[in-house]
Amino acid sequence: MAAEKMHDIHSYPLEENFLIHSAEEGRLYILNATGNFILERLKTDRSLPEVARDLARHYGVPYETALDDIDRAITEWKRIGLLPGCMPGRVHCGIPPNQSKPVDVTRYYQLPGLRFSVRYDREFMERECRPRLSAIETSAPGGLDAEFEIRSDDTMWSVTLNGRELSRTNSPNEVRIDLLMGILTSFHRGIRIMAMIHAGVVACGGKALILPATTQGGKSTLTAALIHAGYRYLSDDTAPIDGPSGLVFPFPLGLSLRPGSWPVLNGMFPELKNHKALEPPYEEVKVMPLPRAWTIFEPLAVSTLVFPVRGPGKANELQRLSLTEAMVQLSEAGFWVPLQGGHIPRFLEWMRPIPCYRLEYSSLGAAVSLITRLSP
């Protein structure tokens, strides 16, 4: 195994484990100490027998056992895509530009202090991006502060801001992230994004609570219930963390609520009954704007991360997580850290002092009560 093929794999201490970053694949993994010992030696020019002898001496095991352990580790790392070029069946979600209907559509949006537009040249990408922004959509305003475009050729998408290309990719998911980052950095001109977490964000007592969860994991419903209980709103879907300050910045695009949430929240927000869902071909959601009085627009320090997991029969309880356990939960929820510039160790240092909990619940009221006990 050529060491030069592994120079983009980096290792960072994580309690008794190690966070492994594969820059080529843009993924994060967690290995125990033995796995990291093997990986670090594979990154040198040592042969597999030499690595096996090192492992046998270090852990006091027979050479044959060490060699078998290395073979099993390499097989597993190839399966999960840790080793360069070994990502199994990696595909980009969505369709390539040349398979999407050409359009020329411009949408206009407004946040406090920012008026901007997004122009699309393919129907697919307009359908993918519009729902997230629909709560702040407006008629064409005069004097735009920023003009975004999502352009395409036969195989690639690009995001531009005022004619300047921000990114080029064949992944529609990366296009959405790049567009959101462009909007964020235009809305908060001083932000230097260290990380973006797929999470709801609310505030109480001048501190922010971040609720990372998977898509359709219930974070928007829980975010809405906490707002009804008196919390202030920062974001429904994206928690941007500023590197220099460690603060979470607000991104108040509106609450995106799927049909399963509507009966639960109608009693809390009577206006939701009259709020129209997006029509096909968009996903069936109601994107509900919130009054400015309920929203916080300045960045806040983070008090807690709570990972909600809902389901019938779930015990209504909070479980404190170690940093390693929290990173596993974050990986499942979805988060993005820039690959360059030392952001990953800084993100780990940011996470280290923040209390993290897993919240399992079947009752929304019980979930709100448990979270309220954590509030500063």
N, C-alpha and C positions, 0 to 999 in steps of 0.2 A: 504494500500500500504506500503510494508516494506521499511523502510528508507535505510537498508543496500543494497538494490538492486539499489540504486540511488547514491551511494557514488562516482561513476566515472563520474558524471555529474558536470561540473564546469562552473561558471558564471564569465564573465569579463565585466566591464563597457565599453559601446560603445556609446559615446555621450549621448542622452537621452534614449538609448536602452541598451540591454545587449547581448553580444555574448555568446552563450551556446555551450559548447563542450561536446559531449557524447563520452567518451573514449571507451566504449564497442562497439559502432557502428562505431566509427571513423568518426563522422560527426559533422558539425557546424550548428548552428541555430541562428536566431536573434529573441529575445523576447522584448516586451515593458516592462515598469516598472511594470505593473500589473502582467503580466505573470511571470516575475522574482520573484516578491513578493510571488506568489503562489508556484512556483517551490522550492524556498529556504525553505519554511515551509514544503513542502512535503518531503524534504530531512531529516527532523528531525523525531522524533517519535510522532508528533502530529497527531491526528485523523482528518478526513475530516471535521467533525463539528467544531473542534477547529480551523482549518485553515480558515473555513468560518467565524467564529466569529472574527478572527484577521483581515480578509479582510474587513468585514463590519465596524469594528471600524476604520480601517486605512483610508478607502475611504468614510465613512459616508453613506453607502448604507444599505438597509434592509438585514437581515441575509439570507432570502430566495433568494434574488437576488445574493448575494455572493456565495451561495451554487450552484446555477444554473451556475454561471460563472465558478466555479471550475470544475463542471461536464463537461461543454463544452470544457474547456481547456484540461482536461485529455483525453477526446474522441479524440480531434484533435491531441494531442501529441502522442497518440497511433497510429493514422492513419499515421502520417508522420515519425514515428520511433524514436521520441525523448526519450520516456520512454524505459528503458532497456528491451531487448527481444521482442520488438514490431515492429521491422522493417518489413513492409508489403511486402511480396513476394520477399524478398531479394535473388537475385541470382548473381552468379559470371559470368561475361561475358566470353564466350568461352567454350571450352569443357575440360573435365577432361583428365589427361594424358593417362589413359588406353583406351581412345577412339581416340587417335591420332597415326598415323603411326610411328613406331620406325625408327629412322635414326641415323647416326653417321656423323654429318657435322660440320666442323670447318671453320669459316670465320676469316680473318685477316684484321686488321684495323690500321691506323696510324694517329695520331694527332701530332702536334709539341711537341716533347719531350716524346711522349708516343706511343709505339708499343704494341698492344695487340691482343688477339684472343678471340673468343666466340665459344664454342662448344655446340651443341644442340644434344639431344637424341630423340627429337620428332619433327615431321614435322610441327605440328601446331605452336609451339613456334618459330621455325626458320622463318616461314612465317610471324609471328607477329612482330618479332624484326628486321629482316634484312633491311626492307625498310628505317627505320629511320637512319641506319648506312651506307647505301650503298654508299654515296658520299665520305666516307673516306676509303672504302674497297680497299685492295691492295693484291698483291701476298704474299705468306708466307715470312715474313721477318726473318732475323736471330736475335737472342738476344731479345726475347720478354720481355717487362717490366711487363706484367700482363696477366694471363690466366684465363678467365672466363668460367664457365660452367653453363648451365641450365639443371639440372637433374630432374628426375621424378620417382615416384613410381605410384601405382595405382590411388591415389587421390591427391597427393601433388606435388608441384613444389618446387625446391630449387635453389638458386643462390649461386655459390661458386667462390671465388677468390683465385687462387694459392692453391686450395685444401681445403681452409677454408670456411665453410658455412657462408654466409652473412645473408640469410633469408630462411624461409620455409613458404609457403602459398598455399592455393587452389585457389587463384585469379590470373588469367593470367595478369590482369592489374597491380596488385602489383608486379608481376615478372618483367614486363617492367620497372616500376619505380625503383625497387631495382637494376636492371642491370644498368640503367642510373646513379643512385647514385654511384654505384661502379666504373663506368667509370669516373664520375666527380671527385670523391675523389682520383682517381689514376692520373688524368690529373692535378688537382689542389690539391697538397698534403697538403696544409695548410688550406683548406676550412673546415669550420664547418657549415654545412647546417642548417639554421634556417627555410627556406621555399623553395619550388620549385613551380613556377608559370607556368601554361601552357600559354606561351606567346612568341612572337617575341621580340628581343631586338636589337636596333640600337643605334648609338651614334652620337652626334654633339657637338662641343665645349667642348669636354672632359667630358661630362655627358651622362648618358644612359637614353634612353626612352624605357619603357616597354609597350608592346602592348598585353594585355591578351585578349583571345577570345576563343570561343568554336571551336571544330574541324569543319573544313569546314566553319569557320566564316569569312574567308578572310584575316587573319593576315599574312599569307605567301605572298600573293599577295601584300598587303600593305607594308610589310617589303621589298620586292623586289623593289617596286616603290620608297621607301624612299632611298634605296641604290643607285638607278639610279639617284636620285636627289642630291646625294653627301653625304649621311649619311654613317657611317661605320657599319660593321656587327659584332654582337656578337653571336646571336642565332636566330633560326627560330621557335623553339618549346618549349624550356625549359629555364626559367630564374631562376638560383639558387642564393639564397640570403644568404650571409655569416652572421652568427650571430654576432661574435665579431665586425666586421667592418661595417656591413650594406651594403656592396658593392654587386653589381651583378657581377657574374663571367661569362666569355664567355664560350659558348659550341657550337663551330662552326661546326656542323655536315652537313651543306649544306641546301639549300632551297628545301623544299618538296612541289612541285607544281602539283596540280590536273588539269585535262584537261580543266576545265573552265578558268584557269589562262593563258593557253598557248597563245591564240590569243591576249590577253591583253598585255602580256609581251614580245611577239616576237619582237616587234619594239624596246624595251628597251635593250633586250639581244639577239642579232641575233644568238648567239651560241645555244640558247635554241631550235631553229628549228631542229638542227642536233643532239640534245641530245636525246638519246633513253630512252623511258619509261621502267619501270620495266615490265617484262613479267609475264603472269599468271604462278603460282597461286597467285602472289603478286598483291596488289592493283595497279591500273593504275596511277602511278605518275612518274614525272620526278624529281629526286633529283639532283639539280644542285650545284656542288661545286663552291665556289667563290675564286677569286685570293687572295693570302695572303695580297696584298697591300690594299684590301678593308676590311680587317678583323682586329679587335682589339683582342688582346690576354691577355691583363691585365684587372683586375677588375676595375669597375668604380662606382662612386656614381650615384644614381638615381635622375634625375631631375623631371620626370613626369611619371604618368601612364595614358595611353589613352586606353579606351575600344572601339574598332571599331565595328560598326554594319552597314553592308552594305545591300543594297536592292534597287530595282527600286522604284522610287517615294520618297525615303528618302530625307529629307532636308539635305543639306550639312552644318552641324553646330556642334559646340562643346558645351557641357553642363557641367558646373562644378558640381562635385558630393561631397556630404558629405561623411564622413568616413563610416557611415552606408550604404549609397548607393553604395560606392565603394566595401565594403565587400560583398554585395549582388551580384554585378557584378563579383567579383572574384570567388564566389561560383559557378556561372553559367559557367565561363570560365574554372575553375578547378585549384585548388592549393592544395598543401600538406604541412602540418606543423607537425613536430614530436610530438607525443602525450605526451612525457615525457619531464622533464627538464625545464619547464617554458617557452617553446618557444612561446606559443600562446600570452601571454601578451607582450613579447618582440616584436613579429611580429606586434601587434597592435600599439605599440609605434613607431616602424619603419615606419608604414604606416601613422601615424597621421600627420606629417608635409609635406608629399609629395602631391603636387597638383594632383588631379585625375579628369579625364574628360570622358564623354561618347561622342563618335564621331559617328554621324549618317551620312551616305553618300551614294549617288548613283553614284557620279563621282570620280574616282580614283585620277584624277588631283586635284580636289577640296579638297579631303582628304589630299593629300600631302601638298597643300598650307596652309590648316588650321593648320596642325601639325608643319609646318615650322615656323609659327608665335609663337609657344610655345617654340621654341628652345632657349637655353641660348645664 
